Amino acid sequence: MASALLVLSGREVVRVFESLGWEFARQSASHIILVKKGETVTLSVPDHREVAKGTLR
């Protein structure tokens, strides 16, 4: 059986990614944009009180 996902805010999700080496680049409206040196992709995390479980997956 799959484990249940935690309910996290957007800022909590950002803190998790920052602990993995991602850095805050900018904020665009209600989304926080993260970048990581050596990666060609960026991450867009919604700055919401509760991030949807599908987004966390």
DSSP file (Angstrom, degrees, kcal/mol; ACC not computed):
  #  RESIDUE AA STRUCTURE BP1 BP2  ACC     N-H-->O    O-->H-N    N-H-->O    O-->H-N    TCO  KAPPA ALPHA  PHI   PSI    X-CA   Y-CA   Z-CA
    1    1 A M              0   0    0      0, 0.0     2,-0.1     0, 0.0     0, 0.0   0.000 360.0 360.0 360.0 137.1    0.0    0.0    0.0
    2    2 A A        -     0   0    0      1,-0.1     2,-0.2     0, 0.0     0, 0.0  -0.415 360.0-112.7 -72.2 145.7    1.3    3.5   -0.9
    3    3 A S        -     0   0    0     -2,-0.1     2,-0.2     1,-0.1    -1,-0.1  -0.513  34.5-105.8 -78.5 149.0    2.1    5.9    1.9
    4    4 A A        -     0   0    0     -2,-0.2     2,-0.2     1,-0.1    -1,-0.1  -0.471  32.3-118.5 -74.6 142.9   -0.1    8.9    2.3
    5    5 A L        -     0   0    0     -2,-0.2     2,-0.1     1,-0.1    -1,-0.1  -0.567  28.1-116.6 -79.5 144.5    1.4   12.3    1.2
    6    6 A L        -     0   0    0     -2,-0.2     2,-0.7     1,-0.1    -1,-0.1  -0.405  24.5-112.3 -74.1 156.0    1.7   15.0    3.8
    7    7 A V        +     0   0    0     -2,-0.1     2,-0.3    43,-0.0    45,-0.1  -0.843  48.5 175.1 -89.3 115.2   -0.2   18.3    3.6
    8    8 A L        -     0   0    0     -2,-0.7    43,-3.0    43,-0.4     2,-0.1  -0.909  28.0-128.1-124.4 149.2    2.5   20.9    2.9
    9    9 A S     >  -     0   0    0     -2,-0.3     4,-2.1    41,-0.2    40,-0.2  -0.468  34.8-106.3 -84.1 166.4    2.4   24.6    2.2
   10   10 A G  H  > S+     0   0    0     38,-2.7     4,-2.2     1,-0.2     5,-0.1   0.886 121.6  52.1 -59.9 -39.9    4.2   26.0   -0.8
   11   11 A R  H  > S+     0   0    0     37,-0.3     4,-2.0     2,-0.2    -1,-0.2   0.842 107.5  52.0 -68.5 -33.2    6.9   27.5    1.5
   12   12 A E  H  > S+     0   0    0      2,-0.2     4,-1.8     1,-0.2    -1,-0.2   0.896 109.0  50.6 -67.6 -39.6    7.4   24.2    3.2
   13   13 A V  H  X S+     0   0    0     -4,-2.1     4,-2.2     1,-0.2    -2,-0.2   0.912 108.6  52.3 -62.5 -42.4    7.9   22.5   -0.2
   14   14 A V  H  X S+     0   0    0     -4,-2.2     4,-2.7     1,-0.2    -2,-0.2   0.915 106.7  53.1 -60.0 -43.8   10.5   25.3   -1.1
   15   15 A R  H  X S+     0   0    0     -4,-2.0     4,-1.7     1,-0.2    -1,-0.2   0.883 107.9  51.2 -60.4 -38.7   12.4   24.6    2.1
   16   16 A V  H  X S+     0   0    0     -4,-1.8     4,-0.6     2,-0.2    -1,-0.2   0.942 112.3  45.4 -63.5 -47.2   12.6   20.9    1.2
   17   17 A F  H ><>S+     0   0    0     -4,-2.2     5,-2.2     1,-0.2     3,-0.9   0.872 109.3  55.8 -65.6 -35.8   13.9   21.6   -2.3
   18   18 A E  H ><5S+     0   0    0     -4,-2.7     3,-1.6     1,-0.3    -1,-0.2   0.868 102.6  55.8 -63.5 -34.7   16.4   24.2   -0.8
   19   19 A S  H 3<5S+     0   0    0     -4,-1.7    -1,-0.3     1,-0.3    -2,-0.2   0.701 105.0  54.6 -68.9 -17.1   17.7   21.4    1.4
   20   20 A L  T <<5S-     0   0    0     -3,-0.9    -1,-0.3    -4,-0.6    -2,-0.2   0.258 132.0 -90.3 -98.5  10.1   18.4   19.4   -1.8
   21   21 A G  T < 5S+     0   0    0     -3,-1.6    16,-0.4     1,-0.3    -3,-0.2   0.410  82.6 133.9 101.0  -1.8   20.4   22.2   -3.3
   22   22 A W      < -     0   0    0     -5,-2.2     2,-0.4    14,-0.1    -1,-0.3  -0.533  40.1-150.7 -79.1 150.3   17.8   24.2   -5.2
   23   23 A E  E     -A   35   0A   0     12,-3.2    12,-2.6    -2,-0.2     2,-0.2  -0.940  20.8-105.5-125.7 145.6   17.8   28.0   -4.8
   24   24 A F  E     +A   34   0A   0     -2,-0.4    10,-0.2    10,-0.2     3,-0.1  -0.498  38.4 171.2 -63.9 128.3   15.2   30.7   -4.9
   25   25 A A  E     -     0   0A   0      8,-3.0     2,-0.3     1,-0.4     9,-0.2   0.782  56.6 -42.8-105.4 -47.6   15.4   32.6   -8.2
   26   26 A R  E     -A   33   0A   0      7,-1.3     7,-2.9     2,-0.0     2,-0.5  -0.974  47.5-111.4-170.1 171.5   12.3   34.8   -8.2
   27   27 A Q  E     -A   32   0A   0     -2,-0.3     2,-0.6     5,-0.2     5,-0.2  -0.991  21.1-167.5-122.4 128.3    8.6   34.9   -7.5
   28   28 A S  E >   -A   31   0A   0      3,-2.6     3,-1.7    -2,-0.5     2,-0.3  -0.922  61.6 -60.0-117.2 104.0    6.1   35.2  -10.3
   29   29 A A  T 3  S-     0   0    0     -2,-0.6     0, 0.0     1,-0.3     0, 0.0  -0.441 122.4 -12.6  57.0-116.7    2.7   36.1   -9.0
   30   30 A S  T 3  S+     0   0    0     -2,-0.3    17,-3.9    -3,-0.1     2,-0.4   0.127 121.2  88.2-101.8  21.5    1.7   33.2   -6.7
   31   31 A H  E <   -AB  28  46A   0     -3,-1.7    -3,-2.6    15,-0.3     2,-0.5  -0.967  64.2-145.2-123.7 137.0    4.5   30.8   -7.8
   32   32 A I  E     -AB  27  45A   0     13,-3.4    13,-2.9    -2,-0.4     2,-0.5  -0.867  17.5-147.2 -98.8 126.8    8.1   30.5   -6.4
   33   33 A I  E     -AB  26  44A   0     -7,-2.9    -8,-3.0    -2,-0.5    -7,-1.3  -0.838  14.7-168.9-101.2 126.7   10.7   29.7   -9.1
   34   34 A L  E     -AB  24  43A   0      9,-2.8     9,-2.5    -2,-0.5     2,-0.3  -0.889   3.3-171.4-116.3 145.2   13.7   27.6   -8.0
   35   35 A V  E     -A   23   0A   0    -12,-2.6   -12,-3.2    -2,-0.4     2,-0.4  -0.908   7.7-155.9-130.0 159.6   16.9   26.9   -9.9
   36   36 A K    >   -     0   0    0      5,-0.5     3,-2.3    -2,-0.3   -14,-0.1  -0.994  29.3-109.3-139.3 131.0   19.8   24.5   -9.4
   37   37 A K  T 3  S+     0   0    0     -2,-0.4     3,-0.1   -16,-0.4    -2,-0.0  -0.320 106.6  21.1 -57.7 132.6   23.3   24.9  -10.7
   38   38 A G  T 3  S+     0   0    0      1,-0.3     2,-0.4     2,-0.0    -1,-0.3   0.315 102.0 106.8  89.6  -8.4   24.0   22.4  -13.4
   39   39 A E    <   -     0   0    0     -3,-2.3    -1,-0.3     2,-0.1    -3,-0.2  -0.841  55.2-158.8-104.3 140.5   20.3   21.8  -14.1
   40   40 A T  S    S+     0   0    0     -2,-0.4     2,-0.2    -3,-0.1    -1,-0.1   0.571  72.6  75.8 -91.1  -9.7   18.6   23.1  -17.3
   41   41 A V        -     0   0    0     -5,-0.1    -5,-0.5     0, 0.0     2,-0.3  -0.608  66.6-147.7 -99.1 160.5   15.1   22.9  -15.7
   42   42 A T        -     0   0    0     -2,-0.2     2,-0.4    -7,-0.1    -7,-0.2  -0.881  13.2-131.0-119.1 157.7   13.5   25.2  -13.2
   43   43 A L  E     -B   34   0A   0     -9,-2.5    -9,-2.8    -2,-0.3     2,-0.6  -0.912  11.6-159.5-109.3 137.5   10.9   24.3  -10.6
   44   44 A S  E     -B   33   0A   0     -2,-0.4   -11,-0.2   -11,-0.2    -2,-0.0  -0.961  11.2-173.7-117.1 113.2    7.7   26.3  -10.1
   45   45 A V  E     -B   32   0A   0    -13,-2.9   -13,-3.4    -2,-0.6     2,-0.2  -0.925  25.6-123.4-110.7 124.6    6.1   25.8   -6.7
   46   46 A P  E     -B   31   0A   0      0, 0.0     2,-1.7     0, 0.0   -15,-0.3  -0.474  15.1-136.8 -67.0 132.7    2.7   27.4   -6.0
   47   47 A D        +     0   0    0    -17,-3.9     2,-0.3    -2,-0.2   -16,-0.1  -0.493  56.4 137.9 -88.0  66.3    2.9   29.7   -3.0
   48   48 A H        -     0   0    0     -2,-1.7   -38,-2.7     1,-0.1   -37,-0.3  -0.712  68.1-116.9-111.1 161.7   -0.4   28.4   -1.6
   49   49 A R  S    S+     0   0    0      1,-0.3     2,-0.4    -2,-0.3    -1,-0.1   0.849 108.4  21.5 -63.4 -34.7   -1.4   27.5    2.0
   50   50 A E  S    S-     0   0    0    -41,-0.1     2,-0.4   -40,-0.0    -1,-0.3  -0.973  78.6-142.9-139.2 120.1   -1.9   23.9    0.9
   51   51 A V        -     0   0    0    -43,-3.0   -43,-0.4    -2,-0.4     5,-0.1  -0.684  33.4-106.2 -84.1 133.7   -0.2   22.4   -2.2
   52   52 A A     >  -     0   0    0     -2,-0.4     4,-1.8     1,-0.1     3,-0.4  -0.234  21.2-125.0 -59.2 144.2   -2.4   19.9   -4.0
   53   53 A K  H  > S+     0   0    0      1,-0.2     4,-1.8     2,-0.2    -1,-0.1   0.845 111.1  56.5 -61.6 -34.5   -1.4   16.2   -3.6
   54   54 A G  H  4 S+     0   0    0      1,-0.2    -1,-0.2     2,-0.2    -2,-0.1   0.861 105.8  51.2 -64.5 -35.5   -1.2   15.8   -7.4
   55   55 A T  H  4 S+     0   0    0     -3,-0.4    -2,-0.2     1,-0.2    -1,-0.2   0.890 107.9  52.3 -68.0 -39.7    1.3   18.6   -7.6
   56   56 A L  H  <        0   0    0     -4,-1.8    -2,-0.2     1,-0.3    -1,-0.2   0.859 360.0 360.0 -65.3 -35.3    3.4   17.0   -4.8
   57   57 A R     <        0   0    0     -4,-1.8    -1,-0.3    -5,-0.2    -2,-0.2   0.524 360.0 360.0 -62.7 360.0    3.5   13.7   -6.7
